[in-house]
């Protein structure tokens, strides 16, 4: 206590420890008190030696002692209180500026406070949510209601963490990592909870995307190999328990690589998307469809009665390929080969069923494509045979195991030799018991047709040069594979051979099939135009067995059309075949083209062709294929040199 002059008259022991010094604020407070006012302010004072400064609240009130005026000065130590308030301010600032959305609830789950990140994330202002529960505004959704989570946290006395789905005010969903923590404080006399949220929507989307990619084909969205195998394994277990049959279909597009190489991968991808859509239309919703990559699709069809009902499903799938696919103004025809396995007779595991359906699919391709084949145990031997053929064929290039023979071709009017077709022969074909047509098909699939085709061109030109030195001037034609147009400079190879042997270009013709023209690529068109400009005529082989034949005859400089032997077999028995042969001959002649009929074997066929005006024919009715020495005898004794045309083929068949 101080008197009216500010002198201390009564003091406690603690007063003496305060390092007051000259304190203008204290002096000002005393003068105000002496005028009858009460003064209140806070100050920091040194204690003891002055090493510690503590916070005091100073209260100065008037005091009267009889007739003497004075004041009472109280210094209250509020250091701990100030420290607690500072900590609370820091905590509040941290919650407000935190990157997480935070709100605080009471024990009933009613929101009492939200930070700014909460408003930014949800779109709700504090006024729209304060006093309400998260469930009432459909803000959050977990496996349990928010009230249940609070009860669990209260009972366990520890935090709850889990993944929840949230909706913004505008209804946009987001995924949150939520943490609910009880507030434990002696200053809080009722339950309070701090609820924080981390927006993990992008992380969740990335996880979902990774999971999707792990199970699906990226291009088509169909199941991938791993998921399909898992589904087949599950189906096997079901059928083992309850009985019944199911089928696995392995589908491979025919010559899809040609389309991809010719029209580009973008068109190829669009085609795969359309094919996936058509396959889904052909199957039931319960069936499982997958893409293994490239042009391979597989399907699981459960609860089938047997092969007959499965064949009906496969027929529906093949029927879906009957319609052309329109892409970028092009009408593209696509076919497929399908292999079929049945459970349980064709395999006990997913791996066995898939492997065997793959073998059956290759059998379907070998039988001419655009077909399906059920698995049987003989297929494994055929596949082993194919592997052996590829290996031995590779070793045969450049050796005497490969040679050519010539089959004579006759003018139907003059009955004179007009040429001959050069057929490829391989010593290994007889050993393996397969036709040369199959050998050529295998060579095309494994790429061996490239060195074989180059060799046949050189061999043909070599024979031509030899016969020209003998005084003959035949025109020989070289049959070109569609694979060669993709991977070789056909025009360059032919030009190099002609120049090397000194043979003029007019001595050659190029025999192609519709599979070459079907590519419709700039490269193919340029090559054919170059051959034509050089004087090398074009022969269209196997006419009528592919698509858009009329279009080909109009778009390309075709000189000769060859009627496929399959149409001749129906002469005398099938009116449709006879009509086709007649129509081909008339159409070709109207376009100024000559016609050659392949596979003439009977007098009835010969008479029909002559009556229709067919120009030339070849087949066993005239002669078997001859060696080069035997064919040379025709040049010497049977044929005027100036009308000879020999047709040389890298892949001709008997």
C-alpha positions in Angstrom: 0.0 0.0 0.0 1.3 3.5 -0.8 0.4 6.8 0.8 -0.8 9.9 -1.0 2.7 10.8 -2.1 3.3 7.3 -3.6 5.5 6.1 -0.8 5.2 2.4 0.1 3.9 2.1 3.6 2.9 -1.6 3.7 4.4 -4.3 1.4 4.4 -8.1 1.1 7.6 -10.2 0.8 6.9 -10.8 -2.9 6.8 -7.1 -3.5 10.4 -6.8 -2.7 11.4 -9.4 -5.3 9.9 -7.3 -8.1 12.4 -5.2 -10.0 10.2 -2.2 -10.4 12.7 0.6 -11.0 11.3 3.8 -12.4 7.9 2.8 -13.8 6.1 5.7 -15.6 3.0 3.5 -16.2 2.8 2.7 -12.4 3.3 6.4 -11.5 0.5 7.4 -14.0 -1.8 4.8 -12.5 -1.2 6.1 -9.0 -2.1 9.6 -9.9 -5.3 8.4 -11.5 -6.1 6.4 -8.4 -5.5 9.5 -6.2 -8.2 11.2 -8.2 -10.6 8.4 -7.4 -10.2 6.1 -10.4 -9.2 2.4 -10.5 -6.3 1.5 -12.8 -5.8 -1.9 -14.5 -3.0 -2.9 -16.8 -0.6 -5.7 -17.6 3.2 -5.5 -17.4 6.3 -7.8 -17.6 8.6 -7.5 -14.6 11.9 -9.0 -13.7 12.0 -11.2 -10.7 14.9 -11.6 -8.4 18.2 -11.2 -10.2 16.3 -10.1 -13.3 17.1 -13.2 -15.3 13.4 -14.1 -15.5 10.6 -11.7 -16.7 7.1 -12.7 -15.8 3.7 -11.3 -16.7 1.7 -9.5 -14.1 -1.7 -7.9 -14.0 -1.4 -4.7 -12.0 -4.6 -3.5 -10.2 -4.4 -0.1 -8.4 -7.4 0.8 -6.3 -8.0 3.8 -3.9 -7.6 3.0 -0.3 -8.6 5.2 2.7 -7.1 4.8 6.2 -8.9 7.2 8.4 -8.1 10.7 7.1 -5.1 9.7 5.1 -5.5 9.0 1.3 -3.5 6.3 -0.5 -3.8 3.3 -2.9 -3.6 -0.4 -2.9 -1.3 -1.9 -5.6 -1.8 -5.6 -6.5 0.5 -7.5 -8.9 -1.1 -10.8 -9.9 1.2 -13.3 -11.6 -0.6 -14.4 -14.8 2.5 -15.9 -16.6 0.9 -19.4 -17.0 -2.4 -18.0 -18.1 -0.7 -15.9 -20.8 1.3 -18.9 -21.9 -1.8 -21.0 -22.2 -3.6 -18.3 -24.1 -0.6 -18.0 -26.5 -0.6 -21.8 -27.1 -4.3 -21.7 -27.7 -3.9 -18.9 -30.2 -1.2 -20.8 -32.0 -3.3 -23.9 -32.1 -6.3 -22.0 -33.5 -4.1 -20.4 -36.1 -2.7 -23.8 -37.0 -6.1 -25.3 -37.4 -7.3 -22.4 -39.5 -4.3 -22.5 -41.8 -3.9 -26.2 -42.0 -4.0 -28.0 -45.4 -6.6 -30.3 -44.0 -10.3 -29.6 -43.7 -11.1 -29.5 -40.0 -14.2 -29.1 -38.0 -14.9 -29.5 -34.2 -18.1 -31.1 -32.9 -19.8 -31.4 -29.5 -20.6 -34.7 -28.0 -23.8 -35.0 -30.1 -21.8 -34.6 -33.3 -23.1 -31.0 -34.0 -20.5 -28.9 -35.8 -19.2 -26.0 -33.6 -16.3 -24.7 -35.6 -14.8 -25.1 -39.1 -11.6 -23.9 -40.7 -11.2 -22.1 -44.0 -10.0 -25.3 -45.8 -13.3 -26.9 -44.9 -15.2 -24.2 -46.6 -12.9 -24.4 -49.7 -13.2 -28.2 -49.9 -16.9 -28.6 -49.3 -18.3 -25.2 -50.5 -20.3 -24.9 -47.2 -19.9 -21.7 -45.3 -19.7 -21.9 -41.5 -23.2 -20.5 -41.2 -24.6 -23.4 -43.3 -23.2 -26.2 -41.1 -22.7 -24.8 -37.6 -25.1 -26.5 -35.2 -25.8 -29.4 -37.7 -24.3 -32.9 -37.9 -22.3 -34.1 -41.0 -25.0 -36.7 -41.7 -27.8 -34.1 -41.8 -26.1 -32.3 -44.7 -25.0 -35.5 -46.4 -21.5 -34.2 -46.1 -19.7 -37.5 -45.3 -20.5 -41.2 -45.8 -18.6 -44.0 -44.2 -19.4 -47.6 -43.4 -21.1 -46.3 -40.2 -22.9 -43.1 -39.5 -20.9 -40.3 -38.0 -22.7 -40.7 -34.7 -21.5 -44.3 -34.4 -17.9 -43.2 -35.1 -18.1 -40.6 -32.2 -19.5 -43.2 -29.8 -16.7 -45.6 -30.7 -14.1 -42.8 -30.2 -15.7 -41.8 -26.8 -15.8 -45.4 -25.5 -12.3 -46.3 -26.7 -10.7 -43.0 -25.8 -8.6 -43.0 -28.9 -8.8 -41.6 -32.4 -10.6 -43.2 -35.4 -9.2 -43.2 -38.9 -10.8 -44.4 -42.0 -11.7 -43.6 -45.6 -15.0 -41.8 -46.3 -16.8 -40.4 -49.3 -17.8 -36.8 -49.2 -20.0 -34.6 -51.3 -19.5 -30.9 -51.9 -22.4 -28.5 -51.7 -22.7 -28.7 -55.5 -22.9 -32.5 -55.3 -19.4 -33.3 -56.5 -18.0 -36.5 -54.9 -14.5 -36.7 -53.3 -12.7 -39.3 -51.3 -11.3 -38.3 -47.8 -9.0 -39.8 -45.2 -10.9 -38.9 -42.0 -9.5 -38.8 -38.5 -11.7 -38.3 -35.5 -9.9 -37.4 -32.2 -11.4 -36.7 -28.8 -10.4 -33.4 -27.2 -9.0 -34.2 -23.7 -8.5 -31.0 -21.7 -9.2 -30.1 -18.0 -10.6 -26.8 -19.3 -13.3 -28.5 -21.4 -16.1 -29.8 -19.3 -18.0 -31.7 -22.0 -17.2 -34.0 -25.0 -15.6 -32.3 -28.0 -14.1 -33.9 -31.1 -11.7 -32.7 -33.7 -12.4 -34.1 -37.2 -9.8 -33.6 -39.9 -9.9 -34.7 -43.5 -7.2 -35.2 -46.2 -8.5 -35.1 -49.8 -7.1 -38.3 -51.3 -9.4 -38.2 -54.4 -6.5 -38.1 -56.9 -4.6 -40.8 -55.0 -7.8 -42.9 -54.9 -8.4 -42.3 -58.6 -4.8 -43.3 -59.4 -5.3 -46.5 -57.3 -8.5 -47.3 -59.0 -6.9 -46.6 -62.4 -4.0 -49.0 -61.6 -6.5 -51.6 -60.4 -8.5 -51.2 -63.6 -5.4 -51.5 -65.8 -4.3 -54.5 -63.9 -7.6 -56.2 -64.8 -8.6 -54.8 -68.2 -7.3 -54.3 -71.7 -6.3 -50.7 -72.0 -7.7 -50.3 -75.6 -11.0 -52.1 -75.6 -11.8 -52.0 -71.8 -12.4 -55.8 -72.0 -10.9 -58.2 -69.4 -7.2 -59.0 -69.8 -5.4 -62.4 -69.8 -4.9 -62.6 -66.0 -8.5 -61.6 -65.1 -9.9 -63.9 -67.7 -7.8 -66.9 -66.4 -9.1 -66.1 -62.9 -12.7 -66.1 -64.2 -12.1 -69.4 -66.0 -10.6 -71.0 -62.8 -13.6 -69.8 -60.8 -16.0 -71.2 -63.4 -14.2 -74.6 -63.4 -14.7 -74.9 -59.6 -18.4 -74.1 -60.0 -18.9 -76.6 -62.7 -17.0 -79.3 -60.8 -19.5 -78.8 -57.9 -22.7 -78.7 -59.8 -21.8 -80.4 -63.1 -22.4 -79.2 -66.6 -20.3 -78.0 -69.5 -18.7 -74.8 -70.6 -16.7 -73.6 -73.6 -13.6 -71.4 -74.1 -13.4 -69.7 -77.5 -10.1 -68.4 -78.8 -10.6 -66.0 -81.7 -7.8 -64.6 -83.9 -8.5 -62.1 -86.7 -7.4 -63.2 -90.2 -4.6 -61.1 -91.8 -5.1 -58.3 -89.3 -1.4 -57.5 -89.4 -1.7 -56.7 -93.1 -4.5 -54.1 -92.2 -2.4 -52.7 -89.4 0.7 -52.3 -91.6 -1.3 -50.9 -94.5 -3.8 -48.5 -93.0 -1.9 -47.6 -89.8 -2.3 -48.5 -86.1 -4.9 -45.8 -85.5 -7.3 -47.5 -88.0 -6.3 -50.9 -86.6 -7.2 -49.7 -83.1 -10.6 -48.4 -84.3 -11.2 -51.8 -85.9 -10.4 -53.6 -82.7 -12.8 -51.4 -80.8 -15.6 -52.2 -83.2 -14.8 -55.9 -83.2 -14.9 -55.9 -79.4 -18.3 -54.2 -79.5 -19.7 -56.8 -82.0 -18.4 -59.7 -80.0 -20.2 -58.4 -76.9 -23.4 -58.1 -79.0 -23.0 -61.8 -80.1 -22.5 -63.1 -76.5 -24.8 -63.1 -73.5 -24.2 -60.6 -70.6 -23.1 -63.5 -68.3 -20.4 -64.6 -70.8 -16.9 -63.4 -70.2 -15.0 -61.6 -73.0 -11.4 -60.6 -73.0 -8.6 -59.4 -75.3 -5.2 -60.9 -74.9 -3.5 -58.2 -77.0 -3.0 -57.7 -80.7 -5.9 -59.3 -82.6 -6.6 -62.1 -80.1 -9.9 -62.3 -78.3 -11.2 -65.0 -75.9 -14.6 -65.8 -74.5 -15.9 -68.0 -71.7 -19.4 -69.4 -72.3 -20.9 -71.3 -69.4 -23.8 -73.7 -69.1 -23.7 -75.0 -72.7 -25.3 -78.4 -73.5 -22.5 -79.6 -75.8 -20.8 -79.0 -79.0 -23.9 -78.5 -81.0 -25.2 -75.6 -78.9 -21.6 -74.2 -78.7 -21.4 -74.3 -82.5 -24.5 -72.2 -82.7 -22.9 -69.5 -80.5 -19.7 -69.6 -82.6 -21.8 -69.3 -85.8 -23.5 -66.1 -84.4 -20.0 -64.7 -83.7 -18.8 -65.4 -87.2 -22.0 -63.9 -88.6 -21.2 -60.7 -86.8 -18.1 -60.4 -89.1 -20.3 -60.6 -92.3 -21.0 -56.9 -92.2 -18.1 -54.6 -93.4 -16.6 -52.2 -90.9 -16.7 -48.5 -92.1 -13.7 -46.5 -91.0 -12.6 -43.2 -92.4 -14.7 -43.7 -95.5 -13.4 -47.2 -96.1 -15.5 -50.4 -96.1 -13.2 -53.0 -94.5 -14.0 -56.7 -94.4 -12.7 -58.6 -91.5 -12.8 -62.3 -90.9 -11.8 -64.5 -87.9 -10.7 -68.0 -87.1 -12.0 -69.5 -83.8 -10.7 -72.4 -81.8 -13.0 -74.1 -79.3 -12.4 -76.2 -76.2 -15.0 -77.8 -73.9 -14.8 -78.4 -70.2 -14.2 -81.0 -68.8 -13.2 -83.1 -71.8 -10.6 -80.8 -73.3 -8.8 -79.6 -70.2 -9.0 -79.5 -66.4 -7.4 -76.1 -65.9 -7.7 -72.6 -67.4 -4.2 -73.0 -68.9 -5.0 -76.3 -70.6 -8.3 -74.9 -72.0 -6.6 -71.8 -73.4 -3.7 -73.7 -74.8 -5.9 -76.2 -76.5 -8.3 -73.6 -77.9 -5.3 -71.8 -79.3 -4.2 -75.0 -81.1 -7.8 -75.4 -82.5 -7.7 -71.8 -83.7 -4.5 -72.5 -85.7 -6.2 -75.5 -87.2 -9.1 -73.3 -88.3 -6.7 -71.0 -90.0 -5.0 -73.9 -91.7 -8.3 -75.0 -93.1 -8.8 -71.7 -94.9 -9.7 -69.1 -92.3 -13.2 -67.7 -91.7 -14.0 -70.9 -89.8 -14.0 -72.5 -86.4 -12.5 -75.8 -85.1 -13.1 -77.9 -82.0 -10.1 -79.2 -80.3 -9.0 -82.8 -80.6 -5.8 -84.5 -79.4 -4.4 -84.8 -82.9 -3.9 -81.0 -83.1 -0.8 -81.2 -80.9 0.9 -83.4 -83.4 0.0 -81.0 -86.1 1.5 -78.1 -84.2 4.7 -80.0 -83.6 4.7 -80.7 -87.3 4.4 -77.0 -88.1 7.3 -76.2 -85.8 9.5 -78.8 -87.6 8.4 -77.5 -91.0 9.5 -73.9 -90.1 12.8 -75.1 -88.8 13.6 -77.3 -91.8 12.3 -74.8 -94.3 14.6 -72.2 -92.9 17.6 -74.6 -93.6 16.4 -75.4 -97.1 16.7 -71.9 -98.6 19.6 -71.8 -101.0 19.9 -75.6 -101.2 18.7 -78.3 -103.6 15.8 -79.1 -101.2 13.9 -76.3 -103.0 13.2 -76.3 -106.7 10.6 -75.3 -109.3 8.6 -77.3 -111.8 6.4 -76.1 -114.7 2.8 -77.0 -115.5 1.9 -76.5 -119.2 -0.8 -74.0 -120.1 -2.7 -74.4 -123.4 -4.6 -72.1 -125.7 -8.2 -73.6 -125.8 -8.8 -72.5 -129.4 -5.6 -73.4 -131.1 -4.8 -76.3 -128.8 -1.2 -75.1 -128.7 1.1 -74.6 -125.7 0.7 -71.0 -124.5 2.7 -71.0 -121.4 3.1 -72.8 -118.1 2.9 -72.2 -114.4 6.0 -72.6 -112.3 5.2 -74.4 -109.0 7.4 -74.5 -105.9 8.6 -77.8 -104.6 10.2 -78.7 -101.3 11.8 -82.1 -100.4 10.4 -81.9 -96.8 6.8 -81.7 -97.9 6.7 -85.4 -98.7 8.5 -86.3 -95.5 6.0 -84.4 -93.4 3.0 -85.5 -95.5 1.7 -82.0 -96.2 0.7 -80.1 -99.4 2.8 -77.4 -100.9 -0.1 -75.0 -100.3 0.3 -75.6 -96.6 4.0 -75.2 -96.8 3.6 -71.8 -98.5 1.1 -70.8 -95.9 3.5 -71.7 -93.1 6.3 -69.8 -94.9 4.1 -66.7 -95.0 3.2 -66.9 -91.4 6.7 -67.3 -90.1 8.3 -64.9 -92.6 10.3 -67.5 -94.6 8.3 -66.4 -97.7 10.6 -63.4 -98.0 13.9 -65.3 -98.8 12.0 -68.0 -100.6 10.2 -65.3 -102.8 13.4 -63.6 -103.5 15.0 -66.9 -104.6 12.0 -67.8 -106.8 12.3 -64.4 -108.6 16.0 -65.0 -109.3 15.4 -68.6 -110.3 12.7 -67.6 -112.7 14.8 -64.9 -114.4 17.7 -67.4 -114.6 15.5 -69.9 -116.5 14.3 -67.1 -118.7 17.8 -66.0 -119.5 18.9 -69.6 -120.3 16.0 -70.2 -122.7 16.6 -66.8 -124.4 20.2 -67.8 -125.0 18.8 -71.0 -126.7 16.8 -68.8 -129.1 13.5 -68.8 -127.4 11.6 -65.7 -126.2 9.0 -66.7 -123.6 7.3 -64.4 -121.2 7.4 -65.6 -117.6 5.3 -64.4 -114.7 6.3 -64.3 -111.1 3.7 -64.9 -108.4 4.1 -62.4 -105.6 3.0 -62.9 -102.0 1.1 -60.2 -100.1 3.8 -60.5 -97.3 6.5 -59.5 -99.8 4.7 -56.2 -100.5 4.7 -55.4 -96.8 8.4 -56.2 -96.1 10.3 -56.1 -99.3 11.0 -53.7 -102.2 9.3 -55.9 -104.8 10.0 -53.7 -107.7 13.6 -53.3 -106.7 14.2 -57.0 -106.3 12.7 -57.8 -109.8 14.6 -54.9 -111.4 17.9 -56.1 -109.9 17.3 -59.7 -111.1 16.4 -58.6 -114.6 19.5 -56.3 -114.9 21.8 -59.0 -113.4 20.8 -61.5 -116.1 20.3 -59.0 -118.9 16.6 -59.9 -119.3 14.2 -57.2 -120.6 11.3 -56.2 -118.3 8.8 -57.1 -121.1 9.7 -60.7 -120.6 7.9 -60.8 -117.2 4.5 -60.8 -115.7 3.5 -60.4 -112.0 0.9 -62.7 -110.7 -0.9 -61.5 -107.6 -3.9 -62.5 -105.5 -6.7 -60.4 -104.2 -5.1 -60.4 -100.8 -2.5 -58.0 -102.2 -5.1 -55.6 -103.6 -7.1 -55.8 -100.4 -4.4 -53.8 -98.6 -5.2 -50.7 -100.7 -2.1 -49.1 -99.4 -0.1 -46.4 -101.3 2.9 -48.6 -101.3 1.1 -51.5 -103.0 -0.5 -49.1 -105.6 2.9 -47.5 -106.3 4.6 -50.8 -106.7 1.9 -52.2 -109.1 1.9 -49.0 -111.1 5.7 -49.1 -111.4 5.6 -52.7 -112.6 3.0 -51.8 -115.2 4.9 -48.8 -116.4 8.0 -50.9 -116.7 6.1 -53.2 -119.0 5.5 -56.0 -116.6 1.9 -57.2 -116.9 -0.4 -58.0 -113.9 -2.2 -61.3 -113.6 -5.0 -61.5 -110.9 -5.0 -65.1 -109.5 -7.8 -67.0 -107.8 -10.3 -64.5 -109.1 -13.7 -64.5 -107.3 -12.5 -66.0 -104.0 -12.0 -62.6 -102.2 -13.8 -59.3 -101.9 -14.6 -56.4 -104.3 -13.2 -58.2 -107.4 -15.0 -55.8 -109.8 -13.4 -52.8 -108.0 -10.0 -54.3 -108.4 -10.4 -54.8 -112.1 -11.4 -51.2 -112.5 -8.7 -49.7 -110.2 -5.6 -51.6 -111.2 -4.1 -52.3 -114.7 -5.0 -56.1 -114.7 -4.0 -57.8 -117.9 -5.1 -61.4 -117.2 -7.7 -63.0 -114.9 -7.3 -66.6 -113.6 -10.4 -68.4 -112.6 -10.0 -70.4 -109.4 -10.1 -74.2 -109.7 -12.8 -74.4 -107.0 -15.4 -73.0 -109.5 -14.5 -75.5 -112.2 -15.3 -78.5 -109.9 -19.0 -77.6 -110.0 -19.3 -77.6 -113.7 -21.9 -80.1 -114.8 -23.2 -80.3 -111.2 -23.6 -76.8 -109.8 -25.5 -74.2 -111.8 -24.2 -71.4 -109.6 -20.6 -72.4 -110.3 -21.3 -72.5 -114.0 -22.9 -69.0 -113.8 -19.9 -67.6 -112.0 -17.5 -69.0 -114.5 -19.5 -67.6 -117.4 -19.9 -64.2 -115.7 -16.1 -63.9 -115.0 -15.2 -64.7 -118.7 -17.7 -62.2 -120.1 -16.8 -59.5 -117.6 -13.0 -59.9 -118.2 -13.4 -59.8 -122.0 -15.5 -56.7 -121.8 -12.6 -55.0 -120.0 -10.1 -56.2 -122.6 -8.6 -58.9 -120.4 -7.7 -62.5 -121.1 -8.9 -65.4 -119.0 -7.1 -68.5 -117.8 -8.9 -71.4 -116.1 -6.9 -73.3 -113.5 -7.5 -77.0 -112.5 -9.0 -78.3 -115.8 -9.3 -82.0 -115.3 -12.2 -83.3 -117.3 -13.4 -83.2 -120.9 -16.7 -81.8 -119.7 -14.9 -78.8 -118.0 -12.9 -78.3 -121.2 -16.0 -78.2 -123.5 -17.8 -75.8 -121.1 -14.9 -73.4 -121.0 -14.5 -73.5 -124.8 -18.2 -72.8 -125.3 -17.9 -69.8 -122.9 -15.0 -68.4 -124.8 -12.3 -68.9 -122.2 -8.8 -68.2 -123.6 -6.5 -70.6 -121.9 -6.5 -73.5 -119.4 -4.2 -75.6 -117.3 -4.5 -78.7 -115.3 -4.0 -82.5 -115.2 -6.1 -82.9 -118.4 -3.2 -81.5 -120.3 -0.1 -82.4 -118.2 1.3 -82.9 -114.8 3.9 -80.4 -113.6 7.2 -80.9 -115.4 10.8 -80.4 -114.5 12.7 -77.6 -116.3 14.3 -80.1 -118.7 11.0 -81.7 -119.5 9.4 -78.3 -120.1 12.3 -77.4 -122.3 11.3 -80.3 -124.6 8.0 -78.4 -125.3 10.0 -75.4 -126.3 12.0 -77.4 -128.8 9.3 -79.6 -130.3 5.7 -78.6 -129.4 5.5 -74.8 -129.2 6.3 -71.9 -131.5 8.7 -69.7 -129.5 6.9 -66.4 -130.1 3.7 -67.4 -128.4 5.1 -69.0 -125.2 4.2 -67.6 -121.8 5.4 -69.4 -118.7 3.9 -68.5 -115.4 6.2 -68.9 -112.5 4.9 -69.0 -108.9 6.6 -68.9 -105.5 3.6 -70.5 -104.0 1.7 -72.4 -106.7 -0.2 -75.6 -106.0 -0.9 -78.6 -108.0 
